[in-house]
Amino acid sequence: MREYVGVVARYGDQIALVREQYDTWDRMHWNLPSGAVEPGEDPLAAAVRELREETGLRVAASALAQVWTAVVSHDGVLVNRSFNYTVTVSDPRFAPDDQDGAVLEVRWFSVAEAVTHLSAVPYPPLSAPAVAHLTEAARTEWSFNLSDGGWTY
């Protein structure tokens, strides 16, 4: 089972999003800074690393607060789990050092703009919890299943 992390980085009333090309969907989307947990790495350390690589924002692990987890299954078989955090940064300057070159741009957006961009991501395990977190009293545990009938959660 793969593990992933995502970070809701805030500066004042703005949210940091990264624009990436998603070959699966054949287009670019704005998303939270996120990525895979590397072998032997814990999710908190992965969140610090992914935020730094994709945005250049530097935070201490102790500054991150976990806000939701999500599990994804395909026809009932667990395929991945994500750990998602929030952090408020004091220095808003971006300086990405994206090792895989997936990040095309990084920008600050108002919450409303971030919700619009995140709502356009065609993968509910990425979009639904993030939008809920930014717009309402969100759940802390999410479960998604993909089957022939589409997504359920």
Backbone as JSON, one array per atom type, in Angstrom:
{
  "sequence": "MREYVGVVARYGDQIALVREQYDTWDRMHWNLPSGAVEPGEDPLAAAVRELREETGLRVAASALAQVWTAVVSHDGVLVNRSFNYTVTVSDPRFAPDDQDGAVLEVRWFSVAEAVTHLSAVPYPPLSAPAVAHLTEAARTEWSFNLSDGGWTY",
  "N": [[0.85, -1.18, 0.0], [0.58, 2.16, -0.89], [1.66, 5.29, 0.52], [0.76, 8.67, 1.0], [1.17, 12.26, 1.3], [-0.22, 15.49, 2.04], [-0.33, 19.09, 2.12], [-1.91, 21.83, 3.57], [-0.98, 24.86, 3.23], [-0.82, 27.94, 4.77], [-0.83, 31.48, 4.55], [-1.53, 34.24, 6.17], [-4.68, 35.02, 5.0], [-4.49, 33.36, 2.82], [-3.92, 30.55, 0.6], [-1.49, 28.19, -0.34], [-0.98, 26.86, -3.54], [0.0, 24.42, -5.96], [0.74, 24.17, -9.39], [0.4, 21.52, -11.53], [1.21, 19.17, -14.12], [-0.9, 16.62, -14.98], [-0.66, 13.59, -16.2], [-2.44, 11.45, -16.23], [-4.94, 12.68, -16.39], [-4.56, 14.23, -18.55], [-4.1, 16.99, -18.49], [-3.39, 20.16, -16.85], [-3.55, 20.91, -13.37], [-4.37, 22.79, -10.43], [-3.27, 22.12, -7.21], [-2.97, 21.04, -3.76], [0.27, 21.24, -2.21], [1.89, 18.18, -2.39], [2.68, 14.64, -2.14], [4.39, 11.45, -2.45], [5.11, 9.33, 0.32], [8.32, 8.42, 1.13], [10.18, 5.29, 1.12], [10.79, 4.12, 4.41], [10.41, 6.61, 5.51], [8.63, 8.78, 7.7], [5.19, 9.95, 7.71], [4.92, 12.66, 8.62], [7.51, 13.76, 8.34], [7.7, 13.44, 5.6], [5.73, 15.24, 4.75], [6.86, 17.72, 5.48], [9.12, 17.64, 3.82], [7.95, 17.42, 1.19], [6.48, 19.83, 1.05], [8.61, 21.68, 1.18], [10.1, 20.93, -1.14], [8.22, 21.3, -3.26], [7.3, 23.92, -2.97], [9.19, 25.49, -1.7], [8.72, 26.52, 0.75], [9.54, 26.55, 4.13], [9.15, 24.68, 7.01], [8.91, 23.61, 10.42], [8.53, 20.28, 11.57], [7.05, 20.15, 13.91], [5.32, 22.28, 13.64], [3.3, 21.51, 11.99], [-0.07, 20.4, 11.75], [-2.09, 17.6, 11.85], [-4.91, 17.2, 9.8], [-6.71, 15.66, 8.29], [-7.19, 12.24, 7.26], [-7.09, 9.93, 4.56], [-8.31, 7.03, 2.99], [-7.95, 4.96, 0.17], [-9.6, 2.73, -1.88], [-9.84, 0.14, -4.34], [-12.35, -1.47, -5.84], [-12.88, -2.45, -3.27], [-10.38, -3.22, -2.33], [-7.71, -2.13, -0.49], [-5.64, 0.5, -1.58], [-4.16, 2.88, -1.2], [-3.14, 5.33, 1.26], [-3.58, 8.53, 2.66], [-2.07, 11.25, 4.42], [-2.86, 14.28, 5.77], [-2.03, 17.64, 6.32], [-2.02, 20.84, 8.04], [-0.55, 24.09, 8.05], [0.7, 27.2, 9.17], [2.58, 29.63, 7.64], [5.41, 31.82, 8.12], [7.04, 33.12, 6.38], [6.38, 34.03, 3.2], [7.65, 33.57, 0.77], [8.25, 31.88, -2.24], [10.32, 29.2, -3.34], [10.73, 26.84, -5.11], [12.09, 23.51, -5.25], [11.75, 21.25, -6.92], [12.21, 17.95, -7.29], [11.34, 16.08, -9.21], [10.38, 17.61, -11.26], [7.67, 18.12, -11.7], [6.13, 20.25, -10.8], [4.84, 23.16, -12.08], [4.22, 25.75, -11.47], [3.83, 27.91, -8.63], [1.6, 29.42, -6.39], [-0.03, 31.88, -4.29], [-3.38, 31.8, -3.2], [-6.65, 33.17, -2.6], [-8.94, 31.8, -0.17], [-11.43, 31.23, -1.39], [-10.71, 31.19, -4.13], [-8.87, 29.08, -4.08], [-10.56, 26.96, -3.37], [-12.15, 26.85, -5.68], [-10.22, 26.07, -7.61], [-9.31, 23.61, -6.5], [-11.66, 22.16, -6.53], [-11.86, 21.52, -9.18], [-10.15, 19.43, -9.64], [-10.08, 16.2, -10.87], [-10.14, 13.93, -9.2], [-11.55, 12.57, -6.62], [-10.4, 11.7, -4.03], [-8.34, 13.55, -3.7], [-9.55, 16.08, -4.1], [-12.12, 16.32, -2.68], [-11.76, 16.09, 0.28], [-10.02, 18.29, 0.7], [-11.46, 20.54, -0.25], [-13.66, 20.39, 1.49], [-12.35, 20.81, 3.94], [-11.57, 23.48, 3.65], [-13.99, 24.81, 3.48], [-15.93, 24.09, 5.36], [-16.87, 22.56, 8.51], [-14.89, 20.08, 8.52], [-14.65, 16.52, 7.96], [-12.47, 14.24, 9.66], [-11.64, 11.79, 8.93], [-11.58, 10.03, 5.94], [-12.93, 7.89, 3.44], [-12.57, 6.29, 0.41], [-13.84, 4.58, -2.43], [-13.28, 3.05, -5.5], [-15.11, 1.72, -8.08], [-16.77, -0.19, -10.68], [-19.04, 1.35, -10.81], [-18.18, 3.88, -10.33], [-16.92, 6.48, -8.14], [-17.31, 6.11, -4.62], [-17.93, 7.62, -1.5]],
  "CA": [[0.0, 0.0, 0.0], [1.32, 3.42, -0.98], [1.25, 6.35, 1.42], [0.94, 10.01, 0.46], [0.94, 13.39, 2.2], [-0.59, 16.77, 1.45], [-0.21, 20.18, 3.09], [-2.62, 23.09, 3.4], [-0.08, 25.9, 3.73], [-1.52, 29.22, 4.86], [-0.14, 32.72, 4.89], [-2.68, 35.13, 6.33], [-5.92, 34.39, 4.52], [-4.22, 32.76, 1.52], [-3.55, 29.14, 0.55], [-0.5, 27.89, -1.39], [-1.3, 25.77, -4.45], [0.99, 24.15, -7.0], [0.14, 23.76, -10.68], [1.13, 20.36, -12.04], [0.67, 18.44, -15.26], [-1.32, 15.27, -14.61], [-0.79, 12.8, -17.42], [-3.64, 10.63, -16.11], [-6.09, 13.46, -16.82], [-4.15, 14.93, -19.76], [-4.16, 18.44, -18.33], [-2.81, 20.73, -15.64], [-4.47, 21.25, -12.28], [-3.84, 23.35, -9.2], [-3.5, 21.21, -6.1], [-2.14, 21.27, -2.58], [1.58, 20.58, -2.26], [1.66, 16.81, -1.95], [3.52, 13.64, -2.79], [4.52, 10.13, -1.85], [6.0, 9.06, 1.44], [9.4, 7.56, 0.66], [10.43, 4.13, 1.99], [11.48, 4.43, 5.65], [10.1, 7.98, 5.94], [7.31, 8.89, 8.32], [4.37, 10.93, 6.99], [5.2, 14.03, 9.03], [8.75, 14.16, 7.67], [7.38, 13.54, 4.17], [4.99, 16.49, 4.53], [7.85, 18.81, 5.54], [9.95, 17.53, 2.6], [7.15, 17.74, 0.0], [6.2, 21.27, 1.06], [9.86, 22.37, 0.83], [10.46, 20.66, -2.54], [7.26, 21.82, -4.24], [7.05, 25.36, -2.83], [10.3, 26.2, -1.07], [8.33, 26.93, 2.09], [10.23, 25.73, 5.14], [8.47, 24.62, 8.29], [9.31, 22.54, 11.33], [7.51, 19.23, 11.7], [6.2, 20.48, 15.06], [4.36, 23.31, 13.25], [2.23, 20.88, 11.21], [-1.17, 19.76, 12.47], [-2.83, 16.7, 10.96], [-6.31, 17.6, 9.73], [-7.51, 14.53, 7.82], [-6.56, 11.11, 6.58], [-7.99, 9.35, 3.56], [-7.92, 5.74, 2.45], [-8.5, 4.73, -1.16], [-9.72, 1.32, -2.26], [-10.34, -0.15, -5.68], [-13.19, -2.66, -5.67], [-12.77, -2.91, -1.9], [-9.0, -3.55, -1.97], [-7.0, -0.92, -0.1], [-4.5, 0.78, -2.45], [-3.3, 3.91, -0.62], [-3.6, 6.13, 2.4], [-2.92, 9.84, 2.68], [-2.05, 12.0, 5.66], [-2.93, 15.66, 5.32], [-1.67, 18.54, 7.4], [-2.12, 22.27, 7.82], [0.51, 24.85, 8.68], [0.75, 28.63, 8.87], [3.98, 30.0, 7.41], [5.73, 33.22, 8.42], [7.75, 33.66, 5.21], [5.58, 33.59, 2.06], [8.42, 33.51, -0.48], [8.38, 30.57, -2.86], [11.59, 28.84, -3.96], [10.61, 25.39, -5.28], [13.22, 22.67, -5.64], [11.0, 20.04, -7.25], [13.14, 16.95, -7.81], [10.84, 15.37, -10.39], [9.99, 18.57, -12.29], [6.23, 18.1, -11.96], [5.52, 21.52, -10.44], [5.01, 24.16, -13.12], [4.03, 27.09, -10.9], [3.34, 27.96, -7.25], [0.99, 30.74, -6.13], [-0.97, 32.05, -3.18], [-4.75, 32.06, -3.62], [-7.64, 33.33, -1.54], [-9.62, 30.54, 0.1], [-12.45, 31.0, -2.42], [-10.02, 30.79, -5.36], [-8.31, 27.74, -3.85], [-11.69, 26.02, -3.45], [-12.51, 26.72, -7.1], [-9.18, 25.27, -8.28], [-9.3, 22.25, -5.96], [-12.9, 21.5, -6.98], [-11.69, 21.1, -10.57], [-9.31, 18.23, -9.69], [-11.03, 15.12, -11.13], [-9.84, 12.77, -8.38], [-12.16, 12.91, -5.32], [-9.56, 11.61, -2.84], [-7.57, 14.79, -3.56], [-10.36, 17.29, -4.08], [-13.23, 16.39, -1.71], [-11.36, 16.48, 1.63], [-9.42, 19.63, 0.7], [-12.54, 21.52, -0.36], [-14.41, 20.35, 2.75], [-11.52, 21.44, 4.97], [-11.55, 24.93, 3.44], [-15.32, 25.42, 3.41], [-16.88, 23.66, 6.39], [-16.28, 21.72, 9.57], [-14.62, 18.89, 7.73], [-14.37, 15.23, 8.59], [-11.05, 13.97, 9.83], [-11.39, 10.48, 8.31], [-12.25, 9.86, 4.66], [-12.76, 6.58, 2.81], [-12.99, 6.34, -0.99], [-13.75, 3.31, -3.15], [-13.55, 3.13, -6.93], [-15.6, 0.46, -8.67], [-17.36, 0.04, -12.0], [-20.08, 2.37, -10.66], [-17.55, 5.17, -10.05], [-16.43, 6.72, -6.78], [-18.2, 6.27, -3.47], [-17.25, 8.1, -0.3]],
  "C": [[0.9, 1.24, 0.0], [0.77, 4.41, 0.04], [1.64, 7.69, 0.8], [0.7, 11.05, 1.55], [0.51, 14.6, 1.39], [-0.54, 17.83, 2.53], [-1.05, 21.37, 2.66], [-1.74, 24.14, 4.06], [-0.8, 27.24, 3.65], [-0.54, 30.35, 5.16], [-1.22, 33.79, 4.96], [-3.93, 34.41, 5.9], [-5.73, 33.74, 3.15], [-3.72, 31.32, 1.68], [-2.56, 28.94, -0.6], [-0.97, 26.69, -2.21], [-0.18, 25.64, -5.48], [0.25, 23.7, -8.26], [1.03, 22.67, -11.26], [0.43, 19.79, -13.26], [0.34, 17.03, -14.79], [-1.57, 14.49, -15.88], [-2.05, 11.93, -17.41], [-4.87, 11.37, -16.64], [-5.78, 14.33, -18.03], [-4.35, 16.45, -19.66], [-3.52, 18.86, -17.03], [-3.91, 21.03, -14.64], [-3.68, 21.92, -11.16], [-4.21, 22.41, -8.08], [-2.68, 21.65, -4.9], [-0.76, 20.68, -2.82], [1.43, 19.18, -1.66], [2.63, 15.86, -2.65], [3.59, 12.37, -1.98], [5.46, 10.14, -0.65], [7.06, 8.09, 0.93], [9.62, 6.4, 1.61], [11.25, 4.54, 3.23], [11.19, 5.81, 6.21], [8.75, 7.99, 6.64], [6.53, 10.0, 7.64], [4.65, 12.38, 7.36], [6.46, 14.57, 8.36], [8.51, 14.31, 6.16], [6.64, 14.83, 3.86], [5.93, 17.69, 4.54], [8.67, 18.82, 4.24], [9.16, 17.94, 1.35], [6.84, 19.23, -0.07], [7.44, 22.05, 0.65], [10.19, 22.17, -0.65], [9.52, 21.38, -3.52], [7.05, 23.32, -4.15], [8.26, 26.15, -2.36], [9.97, 26.7, 0.32], [8.94, 25.98, 3.1], [9.5, 25.84, 6.47], [9.05, 23.49, 9.12], [8.18, 21.52, 11.4], [6.55, 19.55, 12.84], [5.15, 21.55, 14.74], [3.17, 22.75, 12.48], [1.19, 20.26, 12.13], [-1.91, 18.87, 11.49], [-4.3, 17.06, 10.99], [-7.23, 16.53, 9.14], [-6.61, 13.44, 7.27], [-7.59, 10.57, 5.6], [-7.42, 8.0, 3.13], [-8.64, 5.56, 1.13], [-8.47, 3.24, -1.45], [-10.2, 1.24, -3.7], [-11.05, -1.49, -5.59], [-12.98, -3.29, -4.29], [-11.38, -3.28, -1.44], [-8.25, -2.24, -1.69], [-5.76, -0.71, -0.97], [-3.6, 1.89, -1.92], [-3.97, 4.62, 0.53], [-2.86, 7.46, 2.33], [-3.1, 10.5, 4.05], [-1.95, 13.47, 5.26], [-2.84, 16.61, 6.51], [-1.99, 19.98, 7.02], [-0.98, 22.95, 8.57], [0.36, 26.32, 8.26], [2.23, 29.0, 8.75], [4.19, 31.48, 7.71], [6.44, 33.9, 7.26], [7.05, 33.16, 3.95], [6.34, 33.4, 0.75], [8.57, 32.07, -0.96], [9.76, 30.4, -3.47], [11.58, 27.33, -4.17], [11.92, 24.74, -5.71], [12.65, 21.29, -5.94], [11.91, 19.05, -7.97], [12.66, 16.28, -9.08], [10.32, 16.31, -11.49], [8.5, 18.62, -12.6], [5.56, 19.45, -11.71], [5.87, 22.57, -11.5], [4.95, 25.59, -12.57], [3.52, 26.94, -9.47], [2.79, 29.36, -7.01], [0.17, 30.7, -4.87], [-2.33, 32.39, -3.76], [-5.6, 32.36, -2.4], [-8.29, 31.96, -1.31], [-10.64, 30.23, -0.98], [-11.81, 30.56, -3.74], [-9.44, 29.38, -5.23], [-9.4, 26.68, -3.95], [-12.1, 25.79, -4.9], [-11.5, 25.83, -7.82], [-9.21, 23.82, -7.8], [-10.54, 21.48, -6.39], [-12.77, 20.96, -8.39], [-10.81, 19.85, -10.7], [-10.23, 17.01, -9.81], [-10.79, 13.83, -10.33], [-10.36, 13.07, -6.97], [-11.27, 12.72, -4.1], [-8.64, 12.82, -2.63], [-8.48, 15.99, -3.32], [-11.37, 17.37, -2.94], [-12.78, 16.76, -0.29], [-10.79, 17.89, 1.71], [-10.49, 20.71, 0.64], [-13.35, 21.56, 0.94], [-13.64, 21.04, 3.87], [-11.57, 22.97, 4.86], [-12.92, 25.59, 3.54], [-16.26, 25.09, 4.56], [-16.13, 22.96, 7.51], [-16.09, 20.34, 8.96], [-14.42, 17.65, 8.59], [-12.86, 15.08, 8.73], [-10.66, 12.63, 9.23], [-12.23, 10.38, 7.05], [-11.95, 8.46, 4.12], [-13.36, 6.64, 1.42], [-12.88, 4.94, -1.59], [-14.12, 3.55, -4.61], [-13.97, 1.75, -7.42], [-16.18, 0.8, -10.03], [-18.44, 1.14, -11.95], [-19.51, 3.75, -10.38], [-17.12, 5.25, -8.6], [-17.57, 6.72, -5.78], [-17.34, 6.75, -2.31], [-18.23, 8.72, 0.66]]
}
